[in-house]
Amino acid sequence: MNHRDIAVAALLTLVAVEVALYLLVRSSRGFREALFRYRVSVEPLAILVDVGGGVSPRRLGRLTRYAVLAVSAVSVAFSAYMFYSIVINYLVNLIRSLASGAGAPPSPMVPLLPGVTFGLGLLPPILVAVGIGLAVHEFAHLAVAVVSGVPVRGWGIGLAIVFPIAYVRVDDERFSREGLEVKASILGAGVAANLALALASLVAAGLVTQALYGYVDGPYLVVVGVEEGMPAVRAGLEAPSVIVSVNGTRVDSLEKLRGILNSSLSRETVFEVYAVPLARGACEFYKLSGTGRVYTIRRGLDDVERYGYRIGVTLAIAPHLFTAQVPDHLLYTYCQLQVLYVVNLSLAIINSAPLLITDGGRLLTELLRSPKVRAVDRAIQWTTVALTALVLAIGLSQALTH
């Protein structure tokens, strides 16, 4: 059983446990009341723990409230534009590709499934990023609700499948009585906070990149695969590794390597290939292991007749690779900031979209409250849900097949 099969089995087991716990809570009043005493509630695929009680509201000045409204509205509008640009552009490219007989292009949306759609080495930074992103998102809702005069009944943390979550419960009755200005400010605050955190993470990652410059080298020819029965495999060359030189000549491009391999097709040839294996560092970043060796690759005339100039390696060009001396903590910091940026940008974009339960969905419902246009609201939201589900399904299918 490989790592993906183990991850899938563990994920399905965890989902089954959470579903069983939910069914137990629904069927057993005593168990439900026991959890309630500890301020624990169970929802489908989620366990919630109330941490804080009610927060009394207070009003800010009019100018400040207008500034908060402007930031929230601009953030939601920008993120929703990004969402529809991504989805519509992908669907247009998908139709064109299918019409031309080509396969589906890579999906821009892939569900987060540990060990299935991303490596387990990325699980720690993704869990941290999701936890921080959701906490910042919900705290922004709480803060803007309080300063807008809407009481907060409670807040807490939880676990949804394997991901940490946070939540805020506002006074729904008071919220429903407020005007569109207040509702838009509160609903858009989480999106604005995620955008701000994404921008801060991107800037911080840029600063860390400066520190990493002293630990990169390249370009390199990276061996990403070897073919059974061919000269490279017979010599013991493995993937992943980098080819540094052949017969004492530095090789950093496919053209140089082809030139060397094509120079002796009329006779049996011995290639002294100096290669360095790649080691996996923090967050699944590859770096040079620092322990290279020479591989003696013999290509006979029968190999030339069968394979041409090829020696049986699949190569990719790496403009730069991290050296063996790069500190793992620096790699992890860079990785964490990059993941924090991607996760928070994704949270902002998804939450701004009108997807029924998202902030964007609730805001659209508030904008189209009139009975005359309520059908328009439902049509927009269900259409968006269907398109999003299609793009996610394609992304999941591609992840599973590749």
N, C-alpha and C positions, 0 to 999 in steps of 0.2 A: 504494500500500500504506500503510495507516494504522499508527499506533503499536502497536495491539493485534496486528495481523498480524505486524509485525516482531518483537514480543516473543514471540509464539507460535513463530515460525520459529526465533528464537535459542534458546528453551527446548528445542524439539525437537532442534535441532542439538546442544546441550550434552548432552542425555540420550543421543542416539545415540553421541556421542564417549565418554561414560562407559561405556555398554554395550559398545562396541567394545573399550575398554581392558580391561574385565573379561574379555571373551572371549579377548583376546590373552594376558592373564595366565594364564587357565585352560589355554590350549592351548600356551603356550611356557614350558617349564621354565627356560630360560636367562633370559628376560625377568623371570620371577617371582623368580628368585634374585638378579638384578641389583637389583630393587626392594627385596628383602629386605635387601640389604647397606646400603641407605639407610634402613632401618626404615620402608619404605612398603609398605602392603598395599592391595589393591583389592577392594572388595565391590560387589555390584550397586548402581549409582547412588551409590557413595560411594568416596572416596579417603581412607585413614587414614594418619597419620604418628605413629609412636611417639615421644614426647618424653622421658618420664621412665621410669626403671627401677623396680625393686621398692622398696616402702616397708615397713620392719619394723613389726610391730604393737606396741602398748603398751596396757595396761589402765588405765581410769579407775576411780575409786571407785564403789561400788555406788549411792550416792545420785545421782551424776552420770549413771550409765548409766540409771537409772530416769527421770531428768528428760529425757534424750534420747529414750528410748522413748515417754514421754508426749507430747512435742512431735511426734514422727514419727507416732504413732497418731492424734492429734487432727487433724493436718494432712491425713493421708490420708482420714480419715473425713469431714472437712468438705468437702474437694475432691470426693470421690466423691459426696457428697450434692448438691453443686452440679451435677456432671455429670448425674446421673440426673434432677434437677429440670429442667434445661434440656432434655434429650432427651425426657423423658416429657411435659412441658408442651407442647413443640412438636408431638409426634406427636398429642396430644389435639386441639390446635388445627387440625392438618392434617386429621384425620378430620372434624372439625366443618365446616371450610371446604369440603372436597370433598363432604360430604353435602348442604350447602346450595347447591351448584352454583358456589361461588366458586373462585378459583384457590388455589394453595398459598401460605400465608403465607411471608414472608421467613425463610429458614433461619438459625438461630443459628450454624451452622458452615459456613465456607467455606475450602477449601484455599488455601494461599498460593502463588499463581502470578503472578510478576512480569509486569506489563503486561496480565494477563488478569483477575485478581480484585482487583488493587489497582494504582494508578498507579505508574509508574516513579519518580516523584518521592518516593515513600515507600520505595523500595528501600533506600537507605542506612540510614535509622533502623531499618528492619526487620532488615536484616542485622546491624547492631550489637546490637540487642535480642536476636535469636536467639542470636548468638554469646555474649553475656554471660550470657543465661539458661541455656544449656546448660553453659557453663563453671562457673557457680555450682552448678548441679544436680549435675554430676559431681564437683566438688570436695567437696560435702557428702557424697556417697557415700564418697569416698576418706577424708575426715576421720573419719567415723563408723566406717568399716570398720577403720581403723588403731587408733582408741582402743577398739574393741570386741574387739581381739585377732585380727582377720582380716587376713592379709598381702595387700598389693596388689602384683600382679605387674608392672603398668605402667599408664601413662596417656598420652593423646595428644590430638591434634586432627585435624580432617579437613574434608572438604567433601562434603556430600550435595546433589546437583544444583547449586544455587547458594548453599546455606545453610551457614555455618560450623557445625561440630559439635565436641563433645568427648566423650571416653569414658574409662572406668576399667575395668581388668581386675583383678578380685579373684581370690584363690585359690579356685576353685570347689569343690575337694575340702574345704578347710577350712570354707568357707561352708556346705556341705551338712551338715557335722557339728555346726554350731552350733544352739542352741535357737531357738525361735520369737522369744524376746525380742530376741536379737541380729539375727536376720534382719529382723524388723519395723523395728528401729532403722535398719539400713542402707538398706533399701528405701524407707522413708518419709522419709529425710533429704533427698533431692533435692526432693521435693514441699514439705517444710517450708521449704527454702532459697528456692524459687521464690515461695512465698507471702510470705515475709519481704521479698524483693526487690520484689515487686509492691506491698506496702504502703509500703515506703520510697520507691518511685518515685511513688506517688500523693501522698504527703505532700510530696515535693520539687516535684511539678508544681503543687500548691496554692500553694506559696511563689512559684514563678515566675509563677503567675497574678496574684498581687498586683502584680508588676512590670509586667504587661501592661495593667493597668487604665487607665494613663495613655495608652494607645494604641488605645483602642476608642471607637467612636462609633455612634450608631444611635438608634432603629430605621430601617431603610431598606427600600424596595421594590426588590428585585433582579430585573432582567430576565434570566431564564434561557433565554429563547427568543423568536424573532420569526417571524412568519408571512409567507411570501412573498406579494407582491402587495398587502399591506395598508398603511395610511398610515405606520406606524412604519418599515417597511423602505424605503419610498420616500423617507423623510427621512434615511435613513442610520443609524438607531439600530441598534446591535449588542448581542449578548449575549457575555459577561456584563458588565453595567453596572448602575448604580443610578440610579433616578430621584429627584432631589433636590427639584425644584420644577416646577410647571406654571403658566405665566403669572404667575410671581412668587410663587406660593403654595406654601409648604412642604408636601410630600406625604410622609407616613410611614405611611400605612395604605391598604388597598384601598378603604375606605369614602370617604376623601377624594378619591381618584382617580376613583372611580365618580361621585361627586357633581359633579366638574368636567366629566367626559365627558358626563354626562347632562343638563347644564344648557343645551346648545345643539344639540339633535337636530333642530330645525326649520330650521336654516340651515347653510350652509357655514362651517366653523370652522377657525381657525388656533390651534394649541397651541404655545406656546414652552416646550419641555421641556428643562430643564437636567439633564444626566445625566453621571455620572462613570464611565468604564470601570474594570473591576476588573483588577488585575494579580495574577499568581500569584507568591507569595513562597515561602519555604522550606517544604518538606514539603507542597507543593500547597495551602497556606493562601492564600485570596484576601484581598487588601487593596485599599483605594482607591488608584487610580493618582495622584491629586492633579492630574490634567489634565482637568477637565471642560469641556464646551462646550454650547451651546444648539442643539437640533435643532428646526427649524421643521416641525411635522407638520400637514399640511392634510387635513382630513376633509371630503369633499364629500357632497352629498345622496345620490349613488349609493352611497357607502360606507356611509352610515347605512341605506339601504334594504337593502343586502346583508349588512352585519355588525352592525347596531345601533349601540350606543355604543362598541363595541370598536375599538381602533386597531391591534391585531395584536401584542400583547406577552403573553408568558407570564410571570407574576410570582410571586415567593416573598417572604415576609416574613423579613428577617434582623434579629433583636433587636439585634445589634451586629455591626460589621465592624471590622477593623483599619484604622487610618489609614495614610496613605502614609509616615509618619515612624517606624513600628515597625521596630526593628532586626531584620534577618534572623537574627542569631545568637540573639536572644531567642526568636524564633519557632521556630527549630530546636531549641533547648534544651527548650522546652515540648513540642514534638512528640516529641522523643526520649524524654522522661520518660513521656509518655502511651503511646507505643508500648511502652516497656519495661514499663509496668504491664500493658497488655493481653497482651503476649506471655508474661510470666511467670505471670500468672494463668491463661492458657490452657495453658501447660506443666504447671502444677500440676494443673489439672482433668483434662487428658487423661492424664497419667501416673498419676493416682490411679484411673482407670477400669480395670476388668478387661478388658484388650484383648490378652491372650495375651503380648505382648512388653513391655508396660509394667510399671512398678513395682507398680501395683495388681493387674495380672494375676499377676505372680509371687508377690505377697503372698497373694492368694486361693488360689493353688495350695498354698502352704505351710500355710495355715489348713485346707485340705481335702485333706490328704495321705492320709488313710485311704482304702483301696480302696473302702470302702462308700459314700463320698461323692464319689469322684473324678468320677463321671459328672455330679454336680451342678456341680462346678467347670467342666467342659467346656461344659455347657449354658449356664451363666451367661455365660461368656466369649464363646462363639460367638454367642449371642443379642445380646450387647452389641456385638460386632463388626458384626453384620448391621445393627442399628439405627443405629450410627454411620455405616456406609457409606451407608445410605439418606439420612440427614440431610446428609452431605457431598455426595452426588450431587445432591440437590436444590439445595444451595447453589451448587455449580459450575454447574449448569444455569441457575439464575437469574442468576448473574454473566455467563454467556456470552450470554444473551438480552437482558440489559439493558445 
